[in-house]
Amino acid sequence: MSTSRILLLDSDAERAAQVHAILGFVDYSPLVHDLDEQAVPDEQPRAFLAVIIGQLDETQCSAVCEWLRKDPQHAPLLLLPPWHGETLGFDPADVWSLDYPIRAPQLTEILRRISVKQLDAMVEPQAVGPTGNTLAIRRVRKMIQQVSTFDTTVLVTGESGTGKEVVARAIHDSSGRRDKPFVAVNCGAIPSELLESELFGHEKGAFTGAICARQGRFELAEGGTLFLDEIGDMSLPMQVKILRVLQERTFERVGSNVSRQCDVRIVAATHRNLESRIDEGLFREDLLYRLNVFPIELPALRDRLEDLPLLISEISDELREFGRGDVRFSPESIHLLRSYAWPGNVRELANLVERLAVLHPNSTIAPQDLPERYQPAGARKPLVDDDDLLDAVATAVPQPLSQLPEAGLDLKSHIADIEQTLIRQALEQTGGVVSQAAQLLNLRRTTLVEKLRKYDLNRQQASS
């Protein structure tokens, strides 16, 4: 779009010439289109700051209106008599009436307002949501902007530490509920027998220790947003109750049979694969359909390493703001960090920056200042001797069968035995450090944690 080009569409040649002269006098670039040769210009309407429409016959008017409507971002219209006071079926906010004979002050003021309005529209709105410039993060921010104006239920997925609560808060802060409470609850951190009271509240005497009535998170979030984090870890009985609230928008406090209405926008999040949980009988399929109205998937940090400098800068600014030190990273250090897998995602990065701000306040972090795990692989002592690991696998892992037994076998159980044995050895070799064991097995840390839970392996000595 030009900031000065004005299109004139008027079958009255004399008037068009006068308007042309006035526009040129006030430093605009007028273009008079010959309606006799072609009904509409070859250019798109958005190519002009404004379109001035004068005398048109019925055929010309129909062609011009069709030309304008094909472009949703068409330029505003300035109507000369006989269109005075009419909008030709367009949004009144995009239509202005001009007097004739032309009054220069009126014309310049209208064009000034149009210019200001279009310049404001060209300014990119303040980014909300996760920090970054990669395509995946820009898509996430766009989805936040799209859904925030609605009360649609949102399901945010992604690995632990990717910033799911950041997304939930951004949705709330961009919505019409921004002046109401934002209440977050970690469904996986509260025992299932206490979660119902935590969410719905309880009446006095509802259970031992209930010495007074208490509001739950749904009541505290009334009119605002309730963020249900790690909903994939919620027990099946609680899933039934949440499903009812989503369907009926009512709930009862523990110990009460009085239904209470609730006006709460739900944003849920999980790092788990809910489809797999459904197959395992651990998550309700109908609840997934209720939650997954508008899904937003957050990428892992290793999939957007280009954002590292921006993230480090933002984390450093926050630390400085709260008086926790100031730290900068050399280009060489950032280059090293880009070669790291970041199993803990943005949360791990934030912890690293804060740790280094404590160890090296008000300084620039050089490669040698980085903890050992962030150093190049060749510069660190191997976690395990490869030959020792191969020997252990050869002697302790159930070996593949050279021939299927005549009686057959339980393939699923046989593979599970091999998998459990390898996991135990990896934990033993790494002293129970789950993240390091995951590296040995070429697994994501979250995947290994799920397998430990699946096989109910002993992790008392494991450190995550």
C-alpha positions as CSV (number, residue, x, y, z in Angstrom):
1,M,0.0,0.0,0.0
2,S,1.2,3.5,-0.9
3,T,1.1,6.2,1.8
4,S,0.2,8.8,-0.8
5,R,-1.5,7.3,-3.8
6,I,-5.1,8.2,-4.2
7,L,-7.4,6.6,-6.9
8,L,-10.1,8.7,-8.5
9,L,-13.1,7.0,-10.0
10,D,-15.4,9.6,-11.5
11,S,-17.2,9.8,-14.9
12,D,-17.4,13.6,-14.5
13,A,-14.1,14.4,-16.1
14,E,-14.1,18.1,-15.1
15,R,-14.7,17.3,-11.5
16,A,-12.0,14.6,-11.5
17,A,-9.5,17.1,-12.9
18,Q,-10.3,19.6,-10.1
19,V,-9.9,16.9,-7.4
20,H,-6.7,15.8,-9.1
21,A,-5.3,19.3,-8.9
22,I,-6.3,19.7,-5.2
23,L,-4.7,16.4,-4.2
24,G,-1.5,17.3,-6.0
25,F,-1.5,20.6,-4.3
26,V,-1.5,18.9,-0.8
27,D,1.3,16.5,-1.8
28,Y,-0.7,13.4,-2.6
29,S,-0.3,11.3,-5.8
30,P,-3.7,11.1,-7.5
31,L,-4.4,8.6,-10.3
32,V,-7.5,9.2,-12.4
33,H,-8.8,6.0,-13.8
34,D,-10.5,6.1,-17.3
35,L,-13.8,4.3,-16.7
36,D,-14.6,4.3,-20.4
37,E,-11.6,2.1,-21.3
38,Q,-11.7,-0.3,-18.3
39,A,-14.3,-0.6,-15.5
40,V,-11.7,-1.1,-12.8
41,P,-7.9,-0.7,-12.5
42,D,-5.6,-3.7,-12.8
43,E,-4.1,-3.0,-9.4
44,Q,-5.6,-4.2,-6.1
45,P,-7.6,-1.7,-4.0
46,R,-5.0,-2.1,-1.1
47,A,-2.4,-0.5,-3.4
48,F,-3.9,2.9,-2.6
49,L,-4.3,5.0,0.5
50,A,-7.9,5.8,-0.4
51,V,-10.3,5.5,-3.3
52,I,-12.4,8.6,-4.2
53,I,-15.7,7.7,-5.9
54,G,-17.8,10.3,-7.8
55,Q,-20.4,9.9,-10.5
56,L,-20.9,6.3,-11.6
57,D,-23.6,4.7,-13.6
58,E,-25.2,1.4,-12.4
59,T,-22.8,-0.9,-14.4
60,Q,-19.7,1.1,-13.3
61,C,-20.9,1.1,-9.7
62,S,-21.5,-2.7,-9.7
63,A,-18.1,-3.4,-11.2
64,V,-16.3,-1.0,-8.7
65,C,-18.0,-2.5,-5.7
66,E,-17.2,-6.1,-6.9
67,W,-13.6,-5.1,-7.4
68,L,-13.4,-3.6,-3.8
69,R,-15.1,-6.6,-2.1
70,K,-12.6,-9.0,-3.6
71,D,-9.9,-7.4,-1.5
72,P,-10.7,-7.7,2.3
73,Q,-8.0,-5.1,2.9
74,H,-9.3,-2.6,0.4
75,A,-8.5,1.1,0.9
76,P,-11.1,3.4,2.6
77,L,-13.7,5.1,0.3
78,L,-14.2,8.8,0.0
79,L,-17.6,9.5,-1.6
80,L,-18.5,12.6,-3.6
81,P,-22.1,13.6,-4.2
82,P,-24.4,12.0,-5.2
83,W,-23.2,9.3,-2.7
84,H,-23.2,11.8,0.1
85,G,-24.1,10.0,3.4
86,E,-24.3,6.5,1.8
87,T,-21.9,3.6,2.3
88,L,-22.6,1.4,-0.8
89,G,-22.9,-1.6,1.5
90,F,-19.4,-1.3,3.0
91,D,-18.3,-0.9,6.7
92,P,-19.2,2.7,7.7
93,A,-15.8,2.9,9.4
94,D,-14.2,2.6,6.0
95,V,-16.4,5.2,4.2
96,W,-16.1,9.0,4.4
97,S,-18.2,11.7,2.8
98,L,-16.7,14.6,0.9
99,D,-18.3,17.9,0.1
100,Y,-18.3,19.4,-3.4
101,P,-16.9,21.8,-4.3
102,I,-13.9,20.2,-2.5
103,R,-12.8,21.9,0.7
104,A,-9.1,21.4,1.1
105,P,-9.1,21.4,5.0
106,Q,-11.8,18.7,5.0
107,L,-10.0,16.6,2.5
108,T,-6.6,16.8,4.2
109,E,-8.1,16.1,7.6
110,I,-9.8,12.9,6.4
111,L,-6.7,11.7,4.6
112,R,-4.6,12.4,7.7
113,R,-7.0,10.3,9.8
114,I,-6.9,7.5,7.3
115,S,-3.1,7.6,7.3
116,V,-2.9,7.4,11.1
117,K,-5.4,4.6,11.2
118,Q,-3.5,2.5,8.6
119,L,-0.1,3.2,10.2
120,D,-1.5,2.0,13.5
121,A,-2.7,-1.2,11.8
122,M,0.7,-1.8,10.4
123,V,2.4,-1.7,13.8
124,E,2.8,-5.3,15.0
125,P,0.9,-5.8,18.3
126,Q,3.0,-6.6,21.3
127,A,4.0,-10.2,21.3
128,V,2.3,-12.4,23.9
129,G,3.3,-15.8,24.9
130,P,6.6,-17.6,24.6
131,T,9.7,-15.7,23.6
132,G,11.3,-16.4,20.2
133,N,11.3,-15.7,16.5
134,T,11.3,-19.2,15.1
135,L,8.3,-20.2,12.9
136,A,7.0,-22.6,15.5
137,I,6.9,-20.0,18.2
138,R,5.3,-17.4,15.9
139,R,2.6,-19.9,15.2
140,V,2.0,-20.4,18.9
141,R,1.7,-16.7,19.5
142,K,-0.7,-16.3,16.5
143,M,-2.9,-19.1,17.9
144,I,-2.9,-17.4,21.3
145,Q,-4.2,-14.2,19.7
146,Q,-6.8,-16.1,17.7
147,V,-8.3,-18.0,20.7
148,S,-7.9,-15.4,23.4
149,T,-11.0,-13.5,22.3
150,F,-13.2,-16.6,22.7
151,D,-14.1,-18.7,25.8
152,T,-13.0,-21.8,23.9
153,T,-11.4,-24.6,26.0
154,V,-7.7,-24.9,25.2
155,L,-5.4,-27.9,25.6
156,V,-1.7,-27.0,25.7
157,T,0.7,-29.9,25.1
158,G,4.5,-30.2,25.1
159,E,7.4,-31.6,27.1
160,S,8.0,-30.6,30.7
161,G,9.6,-27.2,30.9
162,T,8.5,-25.8,27.5
163,G,6.4,-23.0,29.0
164,K,2.8,-24.3,29.0
165,E,1.8,-22.0,31.9
166,V,3.3,-19.1,30.0
167,V,0.9,-19.9,27.2
168,A,-2.1,-20.2,29.6
169,R,-1.3,-16.8,31.2
170,A,-0.9,-15.2,27.8
171,I,-4.3,-16.5,26.7
172,H,-5.8,-15.1,29.9
173,D,-4.1,-11.7,29.7
174,S,-5.2,-11.2,26.1
175,S,-8.8,-12.2,26.8
176,G,-11.8,-10.2,28.1
177,R,-11.3,-12.0,31.4
178,R,-7.9,-10.3,32.0
179,D,-9.3,-8.3,34.9
180,K,-10.6,-11.5,36.7
181,P,-8.5,-14.1,38.5
182,F,-6.0,-16.5,36.8
183,V,-5.9,-19.6,39.0
184,A,-3.4,-22.4,38.4
185,V,-3.5,-25.9,39.9
186,N,-1.1,-28.8,39.3
187,C,-3.3,-31.8,39.1
188,G,-0.3,-34.2,39.3
189,A,1.1,-32.6,42.5
190,I,-2.0,-33.0,44.6
191,P,-3.0,-36.5,46.0
192,S,-6.2,-37.7,44.2
193,E,-8.1,-37.9,47.5
194,L,-7.5,-34.2,48.1
195,L,-7.8,-32.9,44.6
196,E,-11.7,-32.8,44.7
197,S,-11.7,-30.5,47.7
198,E,-8.9,-28.4,46.2
199,L,-10.9,-27.9,43.0
200,F,-14.5,-27.7,44.2
201,G,-14.0,-26.7,47.9
202,H,-15.8,-28.3,50.9
203,E,-18.3,-27.6,53.6
204,K,-17.6,-27.6,57.3
205,G,-17.5,-31.1,58.7
206,A,-17.3,-32.7,55.2
207,F,-14.4,-34.8,56.4
208,T,-12.0,-35.1,59.3
209,G,-10.1,-31.8,59.6
210,A,-12.7,-29.8,57.7
211,I,-13.2,-27.3,60.6
212,C,-14.7,-24.6,58.3
213,A,-16.1,-24.2,54.8
214,R,-13.6,-23.5,52.1
215,Q,-13.8,-22.3,48.5
216,G,-12.2,-24.4,45.8
217,R,-10.2,-23.2,42.8
218,F,-13.3,-23.1,40.6
219,E,-14.9,-20.5,42.9
220,L,-11.7,-18.6,43.2
221,A,-11.4,-18.4,39.5
222,E,-15.0,-17.2,38.9
223,G,-15.2,-15.0,35.9
224,G,-11.5,-15.7,35.0
225,T,-9.4,-18.6,33.9
226,L,-8.6,-21.9,35.6
227,F,-5.4,-23.5,34.5
228,L,-5.4,-27.3,35.0
229,D,-1.7,-28.2,34.7
230,E,-0.7,-31.9,34.2
231,I,-4.3,-33.0,33.7
232,G,-3.0,-36.2,32.2
233,D,-2.0,-37.3,35.7
234,M,-5.5,-36.8,37.1
235,S,-7.3,-39.9,38.5
236,L,-10.2,-41.4,36.5
237,P,-12.8,-40.6,39.2
238,M,-11.7,-36.9,39.1
239,Q,-11.8,-37.0,35.3
240,V,-15.5,-37.9,35.5
241,K,-16.2,-34.9,37.8
242,I,-14.2,-32.5,35.6
243,L,-16.1,-33.7,32.5
244,R,-19.4,-32.9,34.2
245,V,-18.3,-29.4,35.0
246,L,-17.2,-28.9,31.4
247,Q,-20.6,-30.1,30.2
248,E,-23.0,-28.6,32.8
249,R,-20.9,-25.7,34.1
250,T,-22.0,-26.7,37.6
251,F,-20.3,-28.4,40.6
252,E,-20.9,-29.2,44.2
253,R,-18.6,-28.7,47.2
254,V,-17.4,-31.8,49.0
255,G,-20.1,-32.5,51.6
256,S,-22.8,-30.5,49.9
257,N,-25.6,-31.4,47.5
258,V,-26.1,-27.8,46.4
259,S,-25.1,-27.2,42.8
260,R,-23.2,-24.1,42.1
261,Q,-22.9,-22.4,38.7
262,C,-19.5,-21.4,37.5
263,D,-18.3,-19.0,34.8
264,V,-14.7,-20.2,34.3
265,R,-12.6,-20.5,31.2
266,I,-10.6,-23.8,31.2
267,V,-7.1,-24.0,29.9
268,A,-5.6,-27.5,30.5
269,A,-2.0,-28.7,29.9
270,T,-0.1,-32.0,29.9
271,H,3.3,-33.4,28.9
272,R,1.8,-36.8,28.3
273,N,0.4,-38.4,25.1
274,L,-3.3,-38.5,26.0
275,E,-4.1,-40.9,23.1
276,S,-1.7,-43.4,24.6
277,R,-3.1,-42.9,28.1
278,I,-6.6,-43.7,26.6
279,D,-5.3,-46.9,25.1
280,E,-3.8,-47.8,28.6
281,G,-7.2,-47.1,30.2
282,L,-5.8,-44.2,32.2
283,F,-7.6,-41.3,30.5
284,R,-11.2,-40.8,29.4
285,E,-11.7,-40.4,25.7
286,D,-14.8,-38.2,26.1
287,L,-12.8,-35.9,28.4
288,L,-10.1,-35.5,25.8
289,Y,-12.7,-34.5,23.2
290,R,-14.0,-31.9,25.7
291,L,-10.5,-30.5,26.4
292,N,-9.0,-30.7,22.9
293,V,-11.3,-28.0,21.4
294,F,-8.3,-25.8,20.5
295,P,-5.0,-27.6,20.8
296,I,-1.7,-25.7,21.1
297,E,1.5,-27.8,20.9
298,L,4.7,-26.2,22.3
299,P,8.0,-27.2,20.6
300,A,10.9,-28.5,22.6
301,L,13.8,-26.1,23.1
302,R,16.1,-28.4,21.0
303,D,13.7,-27.8,18.1
304,R,14.1,-24.0,18.3
305,L,17.7,-23.5,19.2
306,E,17.8,-20.2,17.2
307,D,15.8,-18.7,20.1
308,L,18.5,-19.3,22.6
309,P,20.0,-15.8,22.6
310,L,16.5,-14.2,23.0
311,L,15.6,-16.5,25.8
312,I,18.9,-16.0,27.6
313,S,18.5,-12.2,27.3
314,E,15.0,-12.3,28.7
315,I,15.9,-14.6,31.6
316,S,18.9,-12.3,32.4
317,D,16.7,-9.2,32.3
318,E,14.3,-10.9,34.8
319,L,17.2,-11.8,37.1
320,R,18.5,-8.3,37.0
321,E,15.0,-6.8,37.7
322,F,14.7,-8.9,40.8
323,G,18.3,-8.2,42.0
324,R,19.6,-11.7,41.4
325,G,22.7,-10.7,39.4
326,D,23.5,-9.8,35.9
327,V,25.1,-12.2,33.5
328,R,25.9,-12.3,29.8
329,F,27.0,-15.1,27.5
330,S,29.8,-14.9,24.9
331,P,29.0,-16.0,21.3
332,E,31.2,-19.1,21.9
333,S,29.2,-20.1,24.9
334,I,25.9,-19.7,23.1
335,H,27.4,-21.8,20.2
336,L,28.2,-24.6,22.7
337,L,24.7,-24.4,24.3
338,R,23.2,-24.9,20.8
339,S,24.8,-28.3,20.6
340,Y,23.2,-29.5,23.9
341,A,19.9,-31.5,23.8
342,W,18.1,-29.5,26.6
343,P,16.0,-32.4,28.0
344,G,14.7,-29.9,30.6
345,N,13.8,-27.3,28.0
346,V,13.3,-23.6,28.9
347,R,13.1,-24.4,32.6
348,E,16.5,-26.0,32.5
349,L,17.9,-23.0,30.6
350,A,16.4,-20.6,33.2
351,N,18.0,-22.7,36.0
352,L,21.4,-22.6,34.2
353,V,21.3,-18.8,33.7
354,E,20.4,-18.2,37.3
355,R,23.1,-20.6,38.5
356,L,25.8,-18.8,36.4
357,A,24.5,-15.4,37.6
358,V,25.2,-16.5,41.2
359,L,28.6,-18.0,40.3
360,H,29.8,-15.3,38.0
361,P,27.8,-12.1,38.8
362,N,28.1,-9.1,36.4
363,S,30.4,-10.9,34.0
364,T,30.4,-12.6,30.6
365,I,30.2,-16.4,30.6
366,A,33.0,-18.0,28.6
367,P,32.9,-21.6,27.4
368,Q,35.0,-22.8,30.3
369,D,32.5,-21.3,32.8
370,L,29.8,-23.6,31.6
371,P,29.0,-26.7,33.8
372,E,30.5,-30.0,32.6
373,R,27.4,-31.4,31.1
374,Y,27.2,-28.4,28.7
375,Q,30.8,-28.9,27.5
376,P,31.6,-30.6,24.2
377,A,31.3,-34.4,24.5
378,G,35.0,-34.9,23.8
379,A,35.9,-32.7,26.7
380,R,34.0,-34.6,29.3
381,K,34.7,-37.9,31.0
382,P,32.4,-40.5,29.6
383,L,29.6,-41.4,32.0
384,V,30.3,-45.1,31.4
385,D,32.9,-47.1,29.7
386,D,31.4,-48.3,26.4
387,D,33.2,-51.7,26.6
388,D,31.9,-52.3,30.1
389,L,28.4,-51.4,29.0
390,L,28.5,-53.8,26.0
391,D,29.8,-56.6,28.3
392,A,27.0,-56.0,30.7
393,V,24.4,-56.0,28.0
394,A,25.8,-59.2,26.5
395,T,25.7,-61.1,29.8
396,A,22.6,-59.7,31.4
397,V,20.2,-58.8,28.7
398,P,17.9,-61.5,27.4
399,Q,19.3,-62.4,24.0
400,P,17.3,-62.4,20.8
401,L,16.1,-65.9,19.9
402,S,17.7,-67.5,16.9
403,Q,14.6,-69.6,16.3
404,L,11.0,-69.3,17.5
405,P,10.1,-72.0,20.1
406,E,7.6,-74.6,18.9
407,A,5.2,-73.6,21.6
408,G,5.6,-69.9,20.6
409,L,6.2,-67.1,23.0
410,D,4.6,-63.9,24.3
411,L,6.4,-61.4,22.1
412,K,5.2,-58.4,24.1
413,S,6.4,-59.8,27.4
414,H,9.8,-60.9,25.9
415,I,10.4,-57.3,24.5
416,A,9.3,-55.8,27.8
417,D,11.9,-58.0,29.7
418,I,14.7,-56.8,27.4
419,E,13.6,-53.2,27.9
420,Q,13.4,-53.4,31.7
421,T,16.8,-55.0,31.9
422,L,18.4,-52.3,29.8
423,I,16.7,-49.6,31.8
424,R,17.9,-51.1,35.1
425,Q,21.5,-51.3,33.8
426,A,21.4,-47.7,32.5
427,L,20.3,-46.5,35.9
428,E,23.0,-48.5,37.7
429,Q,25.7,-47.3,35.3
430,T,24.7,-43.6,35.9
431,G,24.1,-43.9,39.6
432,G,20.4,-43.5,39.3
433,V,20.5,-40.2,37.4
434,V,17.4,-40.5,35.1
435,S,18.5,-37.8,32.6
436,Q,21.9,-39.4,32.1
437,A,20.3,-42.9,31.8
438,A,18.0,-41.5,29.1
439,Q,21.1,-40.3,27.2
440,L,22.6,-43.7,27.3
441,L,19.4,-45.2,26.0
442,N,18.9,-42.5,23.4
443,L,15.5,-41.6,24.9
444,R,13.9,-38.4,26.1
445,R,13.9,-38.0,29.8
446,T,10.1,-37.8,29.9
447,T,9.9,-41.1,27.9
448,L,12.2,-42.9,30.3
449,V,10.2,-41.6,33.3
450,E,7.0,-42.9,31.8
451,K,8.6,-46.3,31.2
452,L,9.8,-46.4,34.8
453,R,6.2,-45.8,35.9
454,K,4.9,-48.4,33.4
455,Y,7.2,-51.1,34.7
456,D,7.0,-50.0,38.3
457,L,10.8,-50.0,38.5
458,N,12.5,-49.1,41.8
459,R,13.8,-45.5,41.6
460,Q,14.4,-44.9,45.2
461,Q,18.1,-44.2,44.5
462,A,17.4,-42.4,41.2
463,S,17.9,-38.7,41.1
464,S,16.0,-36.8,38.5
